Amino acid sequence: MSVDPAPLRGWCPGLARPMPTGDGLLVRLHPVSGRLSAGQVRAAARAAREGGNGLLDVTARGNLQIRGVTAESHGGVVGILAAAGLGDARQDGGPQRLTLDAPLAGADVLAVVAAVEAIGREIAGLPAKTLVAVEDAAGGLGPVEADVWVQVAFDERCPLTSMSPSQARVFSSPSGRGEETRTWRRAMSEGAQDTLLPALQLAIATPAAPLWLAPMPAPAALAALRTLLHGLAASGARRMRALPDAARGTLLDGLERGDAPPAGIVHPAGLHGRTLLAELPFGRCDAALLDRLAGWSERYGDGHLALTPSRGIALTARDESSAARLHDEAASAGLIVDPADPRRAVAACPGAPACASGGTPAQGDAPRLAAAFAALAREGATAHVSGCPKGCAHPGPATLTLVGRPDGRYGVVLDGHAGADQHLVLTFGAVLERLESLRELSSPQAESGLRDAFREPA
């Protein structure tokens, strides 16, 4: 699914090229599919503790950010993480990680991810924020700000005979997806050329909505994807949706249009079989919690976990009893494991003082907003508290968006993103007061009452 993007945000930091923020330098790690071993998780925790301020964020692309790094400590952080196999994948300014996939997607998705990442590394000049979303029926991503979508189909299968060895290999970092992934990796090690993939269906981002192509055999689809990415790199545009209509038409010349496939399942927080999807509250954790996650992966699973687009972790337990204990321990640690938890309905960036662009302490205000927003969250409403109009934590629209201002107040946006026109400006206390007035209303009343509550200044 597509989203209406917020205004242009900043560039993409990595390990070698950190980004200055309000609380120091920010180092971002880009593990493919979010996959990390327990040793890599501990290395990230050590780097955050010894070289940063001990705080980390999981992003909406399933990447890991270490905050508070200094110019003096950066070299040590690089050494720790590079030794753990978490160095940058490229040095040309292109995307360190090109793909995004769901934690419960199947082995076919992992194979496609590997092929797409290899294709991307071959293309010089690819914009740093380029994103290819890879989904299947069991692993949907929901709204995502992608440039290209790849949907794994379930009809005829095609051999990978036209793919180069670099495109066919599976990345060595573990996925934490249990036997399904190990089966795929064994198949690849026994001979990738005999492996079959289902047909793939591509879509390209446009200003209005994704433009879907007809399903194609996997080698043809990957060749078409390569052409699309080469075209984006050569165009000078930062994102695929920004291409002029004529340029987009040239890229799609000769490719048959198709109908949008059914959306894949987006799994909420909680246990799904033996796999726990646990979200970090507002994407934030500290080094101590990261060390605990590494320990859980060894105690209850196979020593691996995956960072997820829901700003949390996926961890597959070895058996049902271990899964139940893992669930309870995660809940006790404050992670979100209940799909009805109102914190799931609220997106928040770090805000001030961690981010130099932030005018308000978005991360600190988010728990109180979630508590006040609980009744609306039960009805499917969403909220976003952003320290500034860039809206980094949630580029799409929300039912209620609060946009931090330099004077410490929030601009209020209804059914829009952080860069949209603001209906009015309030202190955070005034926002909470207006939400309190909706607590006792029924669902239809609450929906209309939200607009009434924020329509005019009190």
C-alpha positions, -999 to +999 in steps of 0.1 A: +000+000+000+012+036-006+012+066+016+009+103+011+044+113+020+053+142+044+077+169+032+113+160+024+133+147+054+170+145+060+197+123+045+204+088+055+232+082+080+252+050+083+281+036+104+309+055+086+288+086+080+268+095+111+243+123+113+245+152+138+215+155+161+206+173+192+221+146+215+252+140+194+259+119+164+234+092+152+248+060+138+224+038+118+228+001+112+210-015+082+209-053+086+191-069+056+156-081+067+165-067+101+183-100+108+208-101+137+226-127+157+227-126+195+264-116+192+255-087+168+228-075+192+253-075+221+278-056+199+252-029+192+244-027+229+281-024+238+286+003+211+257+023+225+269+019+261+306+027+255+303+051+226+268+066+228+243+077+254+230+041+258+198+048+239+188+032+206+159+034+182+143+008+158+131+026+127+101+020+106+124+004+080+136-021+107+170-004+111+188+002+144+200+037+155+226+043+181+222+078+197+246+102+215+278+091+197+306+118+199+333+126+174+358+112+199+339+079+205+329+073+168+360+054+159+355+030+188+318+025+177+329+017+142+355-008+154+330-027+176+303-029+150+325-036+120+341-065+139+305-079+144+298-077+107+276-046+109+296-023+087+282-003+058+273-023+027+284+005+003+304+037+003+289+056-027+260+073-009+235+047-022+210+028+000+227+007+027+196-014+027+173-014-003+145-037+008+118-040+034+099-072+042+077-084+070+089-107+098+065-135+090+070-135+053+080-168+037+113-182+024+105-170-011+105-134+001+139-139+017+152-152-016+138-122-035+152-098-009+186-113-014+184-109-052+171-074-050+198-063-026+224-077-050+209-059-079+208-026-060+245-028-051+254-030-088+237+003-095+257+035-090+239+067-082+209+050-067+193+075-042+200+068-006+163+066+004+153+042-024+130+014-010+118-018-026+089-034-005+088-072-008+056-089+003+037-122+001+002-132+013+015-142+047+037-112+052+022-078+043+037-045+052+006-022+052+011+014+042+048+020+033+066+048+014+082+025-012+095+033-047+088-002-060+067-030-047+074-067-053+046-091-046+054-128-045+027-147-064+016-183-059+011-197-093+037-211-117+073-213-105+104-203-125+140-214-122+167-189-113+188-199-144+191-163-156+204-150-124+240-144-116+255-162-085+257-128-067+220-123-073+210-158-063+228-161-030+212-157+004+229-133+028+249-149+055+233-130+084+206-151+101+169-142+099+154-157+130+127-172+109+133-208+120+131-239+098+116-222+068+147-200+064+171-229+071+153-250+044+158-222+019+195-217+028+201-255+024+184-254-010+206-225-021+238-242-008+228-274-027+224-255-060+207-222-066+202-229-103+177-257-095+157-235-071+123-224-082+106-191-074+070-182-079+060-154-103+065-119-091+043-088-096+059-053-095+044-019-089+060+015-093+052+045-071+034+074-087+021+107-071-014+092-068-010+054-061+011+024-070+009+015-107+008-023-108+022-045-136+011-079-146+027-109-129+060-121-146+083-150-142+109-143-115+139-137-138+119-114-160+105-095-130+140-090-116+153-078-149+125-053-151+133-042-116+169-036-125+157-014-154+134+006-131+162+012-106+187+021-133+162+046-146+157+061-112+194+065-107+199+081-141+169+105-137+184+126-108+151+123-089+153+114-052+122+091-053+103+071-080+071+091-074+089+123-083+097+111-119+079+132-146+051+113-163+071+111-196+101+096-178+079+071-160+062+061-192+096+054-209+106+032-180+074+012-183+075+009-220+068-027-231+056-038-196+021-050-193-001-033-168-020-054-142-044-053-114-034-048-078-030-081-059-048-088-026-029-072+003-008-095+024-016-101+061-002-075+085+004-093+118+000-073+150+020-076+182+017-109+200+024-146+196+019-160+161+026-197+165+061-198+180+071-164+168+067-134+191+062-100+175+070-075+203+071-038+197+093-013+215+072+016+229+076+043+203+106+024+189+130+032+218+151+009+239+183+011+259+215-010+259+204-030+289+172-041+272+191-049+240+213-072+260+182-089+274+168-094+239+201-112+229+198-134+260+161-143+252+171-152+216+195-178+230+174-190+259+142-194+240+152-196+204+181-202+181+202-172+189+188-149+163+161-122+161+149-097+135+141-060+138+106-052+124+089-024+105+066-020+135+097-008+154+102-039+175+116-074+172+105-108+159+119-138+178+110-174+170+110-198+200+121-234+198+088-248+211+054-237+224+065-237+261+095-215+253+072-192+233+049-187+262+077-179+286+092-155+261+059-137+257+056-133+295+091-121+299+087-095+271+055-082+287+072-079+321+100-059+305+075-033+291+075-044+255+042-042+236+028-078+231-009-070+232-025-060+199-049-038+219-022-018+236-030+019+230+007+027+225+005+008+192-018+036+179+007+064+185+038+071+165+065+093+180+099+106+170+126+114+196+118+151+195+137+177+216+163+177+230+175+145+212+167+159+177+180+194+168+149+200+146+125+191+174+106+219+191+088+196+216+097+165+236+077+141+214+091+109+229+083+121+264+048+133+255+039+101+237+030+079+267+005+105+280-010+110+246-014+072+242-032+070+276-056+098+267-061+085+232-069+049+243-107+051+236-101+064+201-074+038+195-099+010+203-119+022+174-090+022+150-079+058+152-042+066+150-021+095+164+013+109+156+033+132+178+062+148+159+088+172+171+088+191+138+069+192+104+093+166+089+073+137+104+102+112+104+085+087+126+053+084+104+054+099+069+017+091+063-015+106+076-029+099+111-063+106+126-046+131+149-012+146+143+006+169+167+034+189+152+060+204+175+067+241+172+098+262+183+077+278+211+070+244+227+034+241+216+018+217+191+001+224+158-029+201+154-036+183+121-067+162+116-065+133+091-032+145+076+006+142+079+030+164+099+036+187+070-001+195+063-020+226+073-025+230+110-060+235+123-049+252+155-021+255+180-022+243+216-001+234+245+003+197+252-018+201+283-046+216+263-044+187+238-049+162+267-078+182+281-096+180+248-090+143+245-103+138+280-136+152+270-140+123+245-134+094+269-171+087+277-184+090+241-195+061+220-176+052+188-196+073+163-198+102+188-160+100+195-152+102+158-172+133+152-163+146+187-126+146+178-132+171+150-154+192+173-128+191+201-100+204+178-120+226+155-117+260+172-095+274+200-111+271+235 
